Amino acid sequence: MGSVRMKPNILVTGTPGTGKTTTCSLLADDPNLNLRHINLGELVKQKNLHNGWDDEFECYILNEDLIAYGSIPSTGSPG
């Protein structure tokens, strides 16, 4: 059996350019919080975890099944 996740996932969404990535990176850099930052948008592009491009919203259409099953890199630690 794999490692047991001890903390919830926190998904941060919102308007582009408002500081989401910067804020999450700063939180993940704090050693007292024991968090890690995964840029899902980059992961989706790199691993082709989408069902194409949405012209109206100018973003990839996430394939949640592909994302949920083994695509998130594991560090072996909770977070």
N, C-alpha and C positions, 0 to 999 in steps of 0.2 A: 504494500500500500504506500502511496506517496505521502509527502509531508502534509500536515494538517494546517490549514490557514487559521491563524489566531486573530487576525484583524479583518475588518470589512474592506472591500474595495471602495474607493471613493472616485467617482467619475465626475470630472469637472468639465462643463460644457459652457458655451456662450459665444458671443460675438468675437470674430477674429480681431486680434490686436489689442485686447484689453488686459493682457498680462497673465493669462492662465498658465502658460508654460513657465514663465519666470517664477510665479508664485509657487507652483508645484515643485520646481527644481530647488528653490530655496528651502522649502519644507523638507524635501528629501535629503538635502545636504546637512540638516541638523541631526547630529549623532544621538541626541536625546530622544528623538521621535521614532527612530528605527523604521522609517518609511522608505519606499523606493518610488521613483517616478518612471512611468512608462508612457511615452508619447504614442498613443494609440493610432493617431493619424499617420505617423511615420511607419509604424509597424504594419499597418494595413497596406501601405504602398509597397514597402520592402518585400513583404511575404505574399502579396497578391490576395489579401483576405477581403475582397470586395466583389460586388456584382456589377461593376461598371461605374460610370461617372454620371452624376446628376447635374445636367446643364443649368437647371433652374437655381439650385442651391450651391453650385460650383464646389462640389465635394464628392468623394467616393461614397457609394452605397455599401455600407458595412454588411458583411455576411456574418451574422452573429454565431452561426453554427461553427464556422471555421475559426472564429476568434475564441470561442468557448473551449474548444478541444485541443489543448496542447500548443497553442501558438504563442502564448505569453511566456517569455523567458523566465526561468525559475532560478532563484539564487540559493534555494534551500533554506532560507530564513523566512520567518513570518513577515507579513507586510504587504 
